[in-house]
Amino acid sequence: LTINHHLSMHYSSIFKHFGPAYGWWLFAFEQFNGKLEWVNLNGHADGEMEY
């Protein structure tokens, strides 16, 4: 399960608690996802992922 999929499972509860997305946004999450994508955890270079 990627971080984007994990976060998407929480969107319904987030919308219920915080209201419509135009009142807030998830840019910080998206930016962090981009940084996580390039963390080398499996010995592969350049953000290459295993599937």
C-alpha positions as CSV (number, residue, x, y, z in Angstrom):
1,L,0.0,0.0,0.0
2,T,1.6,3.3,-1.0
3,I,1.3,6.4,1.1
4,N,-1.1,8.0,-1.4
5,H,-3.4,4.9,-1.2
6,H,-3.2,5.0,2.6
7,L,-4.1,8.7,2.8
8,S,-7.0,8.2,0.3
9,M,-8.6,5.7,2.7
10,H,-8.8,8.6,5.3
11,Y,-10.3,11.2,3.0
12,S,-13.9,10.6,3.9
13,S,-13.3,11.0,7.6
14,I,-11.1,14.1,6.9
15,F,-13.9,15.7,4.9
16,K,-16.4,15.0,7.6
17,H,-14.2,16.6,10.2
18,F,-12.8,19.5,8.3
19,G,-15.4,20.2,5.6
20,P,-14.9,20.8,1.9
21,A,-11.4,20.6,0.5
22,Y,-11.5,24.2,-0.8
23,G,-11.2,25.3,2.8
24,W,-7.9,23.4,3.2
25,W,-5.7,21.5,1.0
26,L,-3.2,18.6,1.0
27,F,-0.3,20.1,-0.7
28,A,2.0,19.4,2.2
29,F,1.1,15.7,2.0
30,E,1.7,15.7,-1.7
31,Q,5.0,17.5,-1.3
32,F,6.1,15.0,1.4
33,N,5.0,12.1,-0.9
34,G,7.3,13.4,-3.5
35,K,10.2,13.5,-1.1
36,L,9.4,10.0,0.2
37,E,9.4,8.7,-3.3
38,W,13.2,9.4,-3.6
39,V,14.2,7.8,-0.3
40,N,16.4,4.8,-1.0
41,L,15.2,2.0,1.2
42,N,15.6,-1.1,-1.0
43,G,19.1,-0.5,-2.6
44,H,17.6,0.8,-5.9
45,A,18.9,4.1,-7.3
46,D,16.9,7.1,-8.5
47,G,13.6,6.3,-6.7
48,E,13.1,3.0,-8.5
49,M,10.4,1.0,-6.8
50,E,9.7,-2.7,-6.4
51,Y,6.3,-4.0,-7.3
